């Protein structure tokens, strides 16, 4: 499935000198530091890093799709290294059981009672590598975790530690030994981002950096520059970003149009409406603006919507991708002035 292709040649965030009603100076400084830390190893991929920051500030989960070797896993790991919060990684495989992810109850002979042993999902940033390699029952174990930030085992609910974000990766070309993600799980991801090949200039810079590093990139050179408490404060600031009523109407019209488009069998859910608004706010915030514009909405909307819609069989046979239809839908909705 085609996804929004990231342009790795230039960053899309532009600085501004405008005086804001909400003081975003600390947020902007912190996100710039995170970019700098990740850029110690990752070359290019400016928009990918910024979209990860948008997801982080939006309290949303992100699905990264790309061919092997394009630094999906490395970028996710470096993002967690730049944050002073707990990180865990789970490699999904066909034999992985739900208890391997969320944990299980173990009988304690000393106390003669069952005790809950948390799984790797009990972290702040959880990297799920090759999420489509685990069977449906293991994928389903993530539903409650991702939506409600909790795990229920043996009738007992265990809250996940805030902040909590899932970064999942998958390879779009491999089919053998994989299990397609159900629509209900895809809907729980804020973004689905396709990571393409780097530009020639970026790949040349990567080779030079790799050579100077002695053939080894050390993630330990990345320092933690943002705490969990600071992230919570920045998320609260994002919610204060000013949004005019006409822009709220604009978002609602875009999502509503996906449900009335003849090329789509299934339109986007109301969750997509909420996520588009929050992502536009976060995008404005990392751009050092305390208000959103139609361009913010038009930029984030494809990443929020395209994995939530289903094409009609006729359009699938024609080889049309969901992202093409989503972009057409956005262009049909009148931009507020």
N, C-alpha and C positions, 0 to 999 in steps of 0.2 A: 504493500500500500504506500503510495506517495505521501510524503509529509512535508511540512514547510521547510524548505532548504535554508540553512543558515548561511548568510554571507559573511565569510571569515576575513574579508579583506579589510574592513574598517569597523570600528565599534559604532553602534547606533546611538549611544548615549552622548549627548552634547551638553557641555557645561552652560550654565546660565548665570547672569549677574542680577537677575530679578529679585527684589525683596519679597520674601514669603511671609504669609500670615502665620504659618506653622514653621518653627525653626527646624530645618532639616539639615543643618550644618554637620551635626554629629553623625547622623545617618549617612550622609554623603561621604564623610571622611572615613567611616567604618567600612562602607562598601568599596571604596577606592582601595583601602588597605587589603581587603580580601582579594580583590582583583590582582593587586601587586604580588601577593603571596602566591597565588595560583600561577601567575605568569612567570614565576621563577623556573617553572618546568614546562608548562603548557605554552606552546607557541601559537599565536593567532587565536582562533575560537573566541573572539571577543564577545560576540553576541550570545554564544552558548553560556559563557560565564555570567553575563548579565541576566539571561533568562533564568539561570539557576538562582541568582540573587532575587529575582522577582518572585520565584516560587517560594524561596525561603521567607521573604517578607509577607507573602500572601498566605502562609501557613498551608501550602498545598504540596501534593506529591507530584513527582515528575517521572515520566517514562522516556528514556533515551533510546532511540533506535538508530542503529548504524552498523556498517560493516566492521568486521574484526580489525583491530589495529588503529582505530581513529580516536583512541583515548577516552572512550566512554567511562570505563571503570576508573582510570587514573584521575580524570577530572573530578568525579564524584568523591574519590578518596581525598584528593587535595582540598576540596571544599570543606570536608569534615575536619581536615587537619588545621584549616585556618580558623576554625571555631573551637572554643574551649568547652566542648560538650562531648558526650559519650558517642562513640561510633562503633557499629558492628557491620559485618559483611556476611551475607548468606549466599552460598553458591547453590542455585536451584538445580536439581537433578531429577530424573524420572523416579528414583526410589526414595525421594525425600518425603517424610511424613509430616503432617501438621504439627505434631508434638516437637519435631526438630526445629520448628520455627517459633511457635508461641510458648512452648514449655509444657510441662506435664506434672502430675501429682505423683510423688514417690513416697512409699510407705517407710516411715522411720521406726525401726525396731526399738530404739531406745525410748521413744515417747509413745509408741504404739498408736500412731496416727499418721494420716497422710499429710505431707507438706508439699507446697507448690514450689517447683524449681523453674524459675523464669527462663525462657528461651532467648535467642539473640534478638528477637523483636523488641526486647526491653532495652532500647537505646534511644538516643536523640536523633541521630541520623543513621538510617538503616539502608545499606546498599544491597539490593537484591540483584545478583548477577544472573543473566539469562532467565528472566522470570517465566518465560514461556516453555521452559524445559521441565517444569514440575507438573504433575497431573492435576486435574480439576479440584480434587479434595484438598490438596495443599494450597492451591491458589485461593480457594474459598476461605481458608483460614485467615487470609489477609483482610477480608471484607470488614469485619468489625474493627480490626486494628486501624485500618486506614480511615474509616468514616467516623467512628466514635472514640478513637484513641483509647481503647480498652480491650481486654481479653477476658472471656468468660469460660472457665473450666470447672466442671463438677458443680455448676450452679453458683460459683463464686466469681465475682467480677474484680479484675485487677486493672487498675489504671496504668496507662503507659506514661512515662516521664515526659513532661513538656520541656522544651519544644520537641515535636515529633514529626519527622519528615521521612518519607520513603523515596529513595532514588532507585529506579529499576531500569535494567538494560535488557535489550533483546536484539537479536540478529535478524534482519528482515528477509534474508535469502535462504536460510536453512529451514527445511521442513521436516526432515527425518528426526524423530525423537523429540519433537516439540508439540506443545498443546496450545492452541489458539486461546487468547485471553477472552473471556466472555464480556459482553457489552456492559454488564453490571460492574465489572471490575475496571474496565476502561474508563467508565464514567467517574470513577473515584480519583482519577489522575487529573490534576489541574492542567498540565501540559503534556503533549506528546511531541517530542522534538527529534527531528532527523539530523544526525551529524554526518555531514558530507566530507569529502576529501579536502585537505588543505590546498590553498593556492600554491603555485610554484614558488613564490617568494617565501611563504610561510614554511614550506617544506625544506627549502634551502637553509633558512634560519634554524630550523629544527636540527638539521644535520650538523651545522656548525656548533650549536649548543651541545649536542650529544657528543661530538668530538672533543670539545673543550672540557666536558664533564668526565672524560676518561671512559666513555662508553657505558655510563651508568647514571641514571637520574635518581637522586636520593630524596624521597618525600620528606625526610627528616629536616630538610632545609626550610620547609614551610612552617611558619610560626602561627600560633593561635592569636588572632587579633580581635576576636569578638566573643564575648561571653553569652551564655544563655539568657542572663538577666538583661543584658543590653539588647539582645535580639527581641525579647518580649517588649521592651520599651519602643523599639523601632517599629514593630508590628502595630503597636497602639498608635503611633504617629501616622502610619499609613492609613489607618481607618479615619483619621481626621482630614485627609485630603479632600479639598472642596470638589463637589460634583454638582453641576447645574442640572435642573430637572429635565431639560431638553436632551441632555446626554444620557440620562437614565432611560428616557423614552427611546433614544437611539439604540441602546443596547438591547432593550426588550424587543424592538422591532426586528433587529437582526436575527435574534434567536427565534422569534416567532416565525420569521420568513422561512427558516429551515424546516418548519413543520408544514408549510404550505407549498413547498417546492415540488414540482412534478418529477424531478429527477431523484428525489430522496424518498426512500421507503420509510425511514425513521428519522425524525428531526432531533434536535438537541433538547436536553432536559432542562428543567428550571435550575438545576445545579449549575448548568453552563452559564446561565444569566448572572448568577451570583459570582461565579468564578471570573467571568469577564470583567465585571465591575471591580473586584478586588485586585485582579492582575493589572488593570489599567491604572489603579491608584498606586500600586507598587512601582509600576514602570515610570510614572510621573515622579515618584519620590526619589528613585535612583538617578533621575534626570535633574534633581534639585528643584522640582516644581511642586507647589502645594495645591495644584489643580490639574484636572485631566482635560485633555483635548480630544476631538474626534480622531486625530491621528493616533493617539495612544490606543484607543479602542480598536481602530482598524488594524493596528499592528498586532495586538495580543489576541484578537478574536480568532484568527485561523488556528493558532496553537491550542486554543481552548475548545474549539468546535469540531475540528475535522475528524477526531477519533470518536466523536459522539454521534455521528450521523451514519446512516446506512444507505447505500445507493439502491435504486431499483434494479432488478435483474437485467432490464434492457440496457441501462447505462453501464453496468458492469461488463456486459458483453461488448459494448462499444469501446471498452478500455479507458473510460473516463475515471479519474480518481476523485475521491471525496474532497480533497483540497481545492480542486478546480471548481467544483460546485459551490463550496463554501465561499470562495472568493467572488464568484458570480453573485451569490446572495448578498454579500456585503456591498457590492457595487450597485445593486438594485435599490438599496435603501438610501433615501435622501439624507445627506449629511446636514445636520443642524447648523445654522449660522448664528 
